[in-house]
Amino acid sequence: MSTTRPRRSRREEYSDSTRAALVASALELFAGSGYAETSLDAVASAARVTKGALYHHFPGGKKALFTAAFNQIEDEVHERLLRQQLAQAESTPWDASRSSLRMFLDICLEPAYRRIVWQEGPHVLGFAAWWECEERHALGLIRAMLQRLMDSRDIERLPLEPLARTISGALAGAATAIGLAADPEQVRADFEQVVARLMYGLRPAETRPGD
């Protein structure tokens, strides 16, 4: 049986490219001007499509477009962190985890991620929807990281789900503080110190000397 997928029509390809252009333009404008100051006319103009085409793809208007931009940047960050974990396959689980946590804090300094996800996201999406999205993107990676650390005996074996949610909450607090800070680089450095100490505190007592 052939597994070849049918070729997409030009109309389907054009529709996908139009949607992608709208999301890319919205992401740039939301990151630069903020949700309140970004108009749908500006997004349509930047994407070089009509406002009617915008509503065709996003009947929910500006909030639906923001949600799409939000999910795209979250997906991109998730993929970057996943690739980084895979690239650390030759490192010890402890070193790989420390590297992943530092990378996440670095990403929190990026202007688009700071503004769309941590400044605007909770207000535009509503806290419950925003937090559900954060957990959907973050918890799997955090669970996997902690499981590897427990399996390698780098940290004590604790109930995984509560531990993952605790670390997730700490990282969300760090990202929020960085997003709202007047001096985000200093806040990022402070949180790296605190998160490192939290992780160090999870190590079995006999492994702490000489860490």
TAQUI-V702904 format. One record per pair of residues at least 24 apart in sequence whose C-alpha atoms are under 10 Angstrom apart, sorted by the first residue. I is the first residue (numbers start at 0). J is the second residue. Records with the same first field share a line. If there is no record, write none. Layout:
# TAQUI-V702904
I: J ; J
This chain:
# TAQUI-V702904
14: 52 ; 55 ; 56
15: 56
17: 46 ; 47 ; 48 ; 52 ; 53 ; 56
18: 46 ; 48 ; 52 ; 53 ; 55 ; 56 ; 57 ; 64 ; 67
19: 46 ; 67 ; 68 ; 71
20: 45 ; 46 ; 47 ; 48
21: 45 ; 46 ; 47 ; 48 ; 52 ; 53 ; 56 ; 57 ; 64 ; 67 ; 68
22: 46 ; 53 ; 57 ; 64 ; 65 ; 66 ; 67 ; 68 ; 69 ; 71
23: 67 ; 68 ; 71 ; 72
24: 68
25: 61 ; 64 ; 65 ; 67 ; 68 ; 69
26: 64 ; 65 ; 66 ; 67 ; 68 ; 69 ; 71 ; 72 ; 111 ; 112 ; 115
27: 68 ; 111 ; 115
28: 111
29: 64 ; 65 ; 68 ; 69 ; 111 ; 114 ; 115 ; 119
30: 68 ; 110 ; 111 ; 112 ; 113 ; 114 ; 115 ; 116 ; 118 ; 119
31: 110 ; 111 ; 114 ; 115
32: 114
33: 111 ; 114 ; 115 ; 118 ; 119
34: 61 ; 62 ; 65 ; 114 ; 115 ; 119 ; 120 ; 122 ; 123
35: 61 ; 119 ; 123
37: 61
39: 64
61: 123
62: 123 ; 124
63: 124
65: 115 ; 119 ; 120 ; 123 ; 124
66: 115 ; 120 ; 123 ; 124 ; 129
68: 115 ; 116
69: 111 ; 112 ; 115 ; 116 ; 119 ; 120 ; 124 ; 129 ; 132
70: 115 ; 116 ; 132 ; 133 ; 136
72: 111 ; 112 ; 115 ; 116
73: 112 ; 115 ; 116 ; 132 ; 133 ; 135 ; 136 ; 137
74: 136
76: 103 ; 106 ; 107 ; 112 ; 136 ; 137
77: 103 ; 136 ; 137 ; 139 ; 140
78: 136
79: 103 ; 106
80: 106 ; 137 ; 140
81: 140
84: 140 ; 144
91: 147 ; 148 ; 151 ; 153
92: 144 ; 145 ; 146 ; 147 ; 148 ; 149 ; 150 ; 151 ; 152 ; 153
93: 144 ; 145 ; 147 ; 148 ; 149 ; 151 ; 152 ; 153 ; 154 ; 198 ; 199 ; 202
94: 148
95: 144 ; 148
96: 141 ; 144 ; 145 ; 147 ; 148 ; 198
97: 144 ; 191 ; 194 ; 195 ; 198
99: 140 ; 141 ; 144
100: 141 ; 170 ; 191 ; 194 ; 195
101: 187 ; 188 ; 190 ; 191 ; 194 ; 195
103: 170 ; 173 ; 174 ; 191
104: 170 ; 173 ; 174 ; 177 ; 184 ; 186 ; 187 ; 188 ; 190 ; 191
105: 174 ; 184 ; 187 ; 188 ; 191
106: 174
107: 171 ; 173 ; 174 ; 175 ; 176 ; 177 ; 178 ; 183 ; 184 ; 187
108: 174 ; 177 ; 178 ; 183 ; 184 ; 186 ; 187
109: 178 ; 183
110: 178
112: 174 ; 178
113: 174 ; 175 ; 176 ; 177 ; 178 ; 179 ; 183
114: 175 ; 178 ; 179
115: 178
116: 174 ; 175 ; 178
117: 171 ; 172 ; 174 ; 175 ; 176 ; 177 ; 178 ; 179
118: 174 ; 175 ; 176 ; 177 ; 178 ; 179
119: 178
130: 171
133: 167 ; 168 ; 171
134: 164 ; 167 ; 168 ; 171
137: 163 ; 164 ; 167 ; 170 ; 171
138: 163 ; 164 ; 166 ; 167 ; 168
139: 163
140: 167
141: 166 ; 167
142: 166 ; 167
145: 198
148: 201 ; 202
149: 201 ; 202 ; 203
152: 202 ; 203 ; 206
153: 198 ; 199 ; 201 ; 202 ; 203 ; 206 ; 207
154: 198 ; 199 ; 200 ; 201 ; 202 ; 203 ; 204 ; 206
155: 200 ; 201 ; 202 ; 203 ; 204
156: 201 ; 202 ; 203
157: 201
162: 201
166: 194 ; 197 ; 198
169: 193 ; 194 ; 197
170: 194
